[in-house]
Amino acid sequence: MRSVFRDNLDCRRYLANLYELKLRFEVPIYAWCLLPVSASILTGPFRSSDDATEFMQSLSLFQVEPRRMPAPSTASRRWEQRFQLCQVAPGYWPLACMRYMEFLPVRAGECDMPWNYAWSSFRARMGIEPSALLDPYLGYLRMGNDEEDRRECYRLFMGRGVPDGEAATIREALLRASPLKG
């Protein structure tokens, strides 16, 4: 698989662009994970499916334009693959997707524990590296009376790992662009 992020600067640029688009489209960002070969983002609802498409296309274009490479087509090929979208119903599934995304670096062998990976939302969620990019999901807010309680409850939730069936359900929903609900 081809790498889409060349280095830490690429990751920082992506997150900065994501923040700019979050403000422009007025959409909350609940989780993210940048792996060398992919980017995963969990957002709140967009005003329309056209907004979601424009958001993702803009994010891809932001990544391509600043690159200065010997063969310009090399940079664009990294971001030309079609993005995958699926709707996530409120309730349990957004929390499951947050956990799934924040565990991706562990599953991919990039680190041994989620808090050791710099390019996911887990460190921001746990207060290790605060980020203006992260918005609290209502289900997360209900996990405790204050931020300390919520973080501890979420740590326990993460401590269970991602059940194989749940991971398969999330991957299948993405591949089929079918809603995660129920």
C-alpha positions as CSV (number, residue, x, y, z in Angstrom):
1,M,0.0,0.0,0.0
2,R,1.3,3.5,-0.9
3,S,2.0,5.9,1.9
4,V,-0.2,9.0,2.0
5,F,1.7,10.9,4.7
6,R,5.4,11.5,4.0
7,D,6.3,12.8,7.4
8,N,5.2,14.5,10.6
9,L,4.8,17.8,8.7
10,D,2.3,16.2,6.4
11,C,0.3,15.0,9.4
12,R,0.4,18.4,11.0
13,R,-0.7,20.0,7.8
14,Y,-3.6,17.6,7.4
15,L,-4.8,18.2,10.9
16,A,-4.5,22.0,10.4
17,N,-6.5,21.7,7.1
18,L,-9.0,19.5,8.9
19,Y,-9.5,22.2,11.5
20,E,-10.0,24.9,8.9
21,L,-12.6,22.8,7.2
22,K,-14.3,21.9,10.5
23,L,-14.8,25.7,11.0
24,R,-15.9,26.4,7.4
25,F,-18.5,23.6,7.3
26,E,-19.5,24.0,11.0
27,V,-19.2,20.3,11.6
28,P,-17.9,18.7,14.8
29,I,-14.9,16.3,14.7
30,Y,-15.3,13.5,17.2
31,A,-12.2,11.3,16.3
32,W,-9.4,11.0,13.8
33,C,-6.5,8.7,13.1
34,L,-3.7,9.3,10.6
35,L,-1.8,6.2,9.6
36,P,1.0,6.3,7.0
37,V,-1.4,4.7,4.5
38,S,-4.8,6.2,5.4
39,A,-6.8,8.9,7.3
40,S,-9.9,8.1,9.3
41,I,-12.3,10.9,10.5
42,L,-15.5,10.7,12.6
43,T,-17.5,13.8,12.2
44,G,-20.9,14.9,13.3
45,P,-23.7,15.3,10.7
46,F,-23.2,17.6,7.7
47,R,-26.0,19.9,6.5
48,S,-26.1,17.8,3.3
49,S,-24.3,14.9,1.6
50,D,-23.0,17.5,-0.9
51,D,-21.3,19.2,2.0
52,A,-19.7,15.9,3.1
53,T,-18.4,15.3,-0.4
54,E,-17.1,18.9,-0.7
55,F,-15.4,18.7,2.7
56,M,-13.5,15.5,1.8
57,Q,-12.6,16.8,-1.7
58,S,-11.3,20.0,-0.2
59,L,-9.3,18.1,2.4
60,S,-7.7,16.0,-0.3
61,L,-6.9,19.1,-2.4
62,F,-5.3,20.8,0.6
63,Q,-2.9,17.9,0.9
64,V,-1.9,17.9,-2.8
65,E,-1.5,21.6,-3.5
66,P,1.4,22.5,-1.1
67,R,3.6,19.6,-2.2
68,R,6.7,20.2,-4.2
69,M,7.8,16.9,-5.7
70,P,9.8,16.1,-8.8
71,A,6.8,14.5,-10.4
72,P,3.7,16.5,-9.5
73,S,1.4,13.5,-10.3
74,T,3.1,11.5,-7.5
75,A,1.5,13.7,-4.9
76,S,-1.9,13.7,-6.4
77,R,-1.9,9.9,-6.8
78,R,-1.6,9.6,-3.0
79,W,-4.9,11.4,-2.6
80,E,-6.8,10.4,-5.7
81,Q,-8.4,7.2,-4.2
82,R,-12.1,7.7,-3.5
83,F,-12.9,8.4,0.1
84,Q,-15.4,6.2,1.9
85,L,-18.3,7.6,3.9
86,C,-20.9,5.9,6.1
87,Q,-23.5,7.3,8.3
88,V,-23.3,6.5,12.0
89,A,-26.5,6.6,14.0
90,P,-26.4,8.3,17.4
91,G,-26.0,6.1,20.5
92,Y,-23.4,3.3,20.8
93,W,-21.9,3.3,17.3
94,P,-20.1,6.6,17.4
95,L,-18.3,5.5,20.6
96,A,-17.5,2.2,18.9
97,C,-16.1,4.1,15.9
98,M,-14.1,6.4,18.2
99,R,-12.5,3.3,19.9
100,Y,-12.0,1.5,16.5
101,M,-10.2,4.5,15.1
102,E,-8.1,5.2,18.2
103,F,-7.0,1.6,18.2
104,L,-6.0,1.5,14.5
105,P,-2.4,2.4,15.2
106,V,-2.1,-0.6,17.6
107,R,-3.8,-2.9,15.2
108,A,-1.5,-1.6,12.4
109,G,1.6,-2.2,14.5
110,E,2.5,1.5,14.7
111,C,2.6,1.5,18.5
112,D,1.9,-0.7,21.5
113,M,-0.8,1.5,23.2
114,P,-3.1,4.1,21.8
115,W,-1.6,6.9,24.0
116,N,1.8,6.3,22.4
117,Y,0.6,7.4,18.9
118,A,0.8,11.1,18.1
119,W,-1.6,11.1,15.2
120,S,-4.9,10.1,16.6
121,S,-7.5,11.8,18.7
122,F,-6.9,9.6,21.7
123,R,-4.2,11.8,23.2
124,A,-6.4,14.9,22.9
125,R,-9.4,13.0,24.4
126,M,-7.3,11.9,27.4
127,G,-5.9,15.5,27.9
128,I,-2.3,14.4,27.1
129,E,-2.2,16.9,24.1
130,P,-5.2,19.1,24.1
131,S,-6.5,20.0,20.6
132,A,-9.1,22.5,19.4
133,L,-9.9,20.0,16.6
134,L,-11.6,17.6,19.0
135,D,-15.3,18.0,19.8
136,P,-17.0,16.0,22.6
137,Y,-19.6,13.5,21.4
138,L,-22.7,13.5,23.5
139,G,-22.3,9.8,24.3
140,Y,-18.8,10.5,25.6
141,L,-20.1,13.4,27.7
142,R,-22.6,11.0,29.3
143,M,-19.8,8.7,30.5
144,G,-19.2,10.8,33.6
145,N,-20.0,13.8,35.6
146,D,-16.8,15.6,34.9
147,E,-13.9,15.3,32.5
148,E,-11.8,13.1,34.9
149,D,-14.7,10.6,35.2
150,R,-15.3,10.6,31.5
151,R,-11.6,9.9,30.7
152,E,-11.5,7.1,33.2
153,C,-14.7,5.5,31.8
154,Y,-13.4,5.9,28.3
155,R,-10.0,4.3,29.3
156,L,-11.9,1.3,30.6
157,F,-14.0,1.2,27.4
158,M,-10.7,1.3,25.4
159,G,-9.2,-1.3,27.8
160,R,-11.6,-3.9,26.4
161,G,-10.1,-3.5,23.0
162,V,-12.1,-3.6,19.8
163,P,-14.1,-6.9,19.5
164,D,-13.5,-8.6,16.2
165,G,-17.2,-8.6,15.3
166,E,-17.5,-4.9,16.0
167,A,-14.4,-4.2,13.9
168,A,-15.8,-6.3,11.0
169,T,-19.1,-4.5,11.2
170,I,-17.4,-1.1,11.0
171,R,-15.2,-2.2,8.1
172,E,-18.2,-3.7,6.3
173,A,-20.3,-0.5,6.7
174,L,-17.4,1.6,5.3
175,L,-16.9,-0.7,2.3
176,R,-20.6,-0.9,1.5
177,A,-21.3,2.8,2.5
178,S,-24.1,1.5,4.6
179,P,-25.3,3.1,7.8
180,L,-24.1,1.9,11.2
181,K,-27.2,1.7,13.4
182,G,-29.0,-0.4,15.8
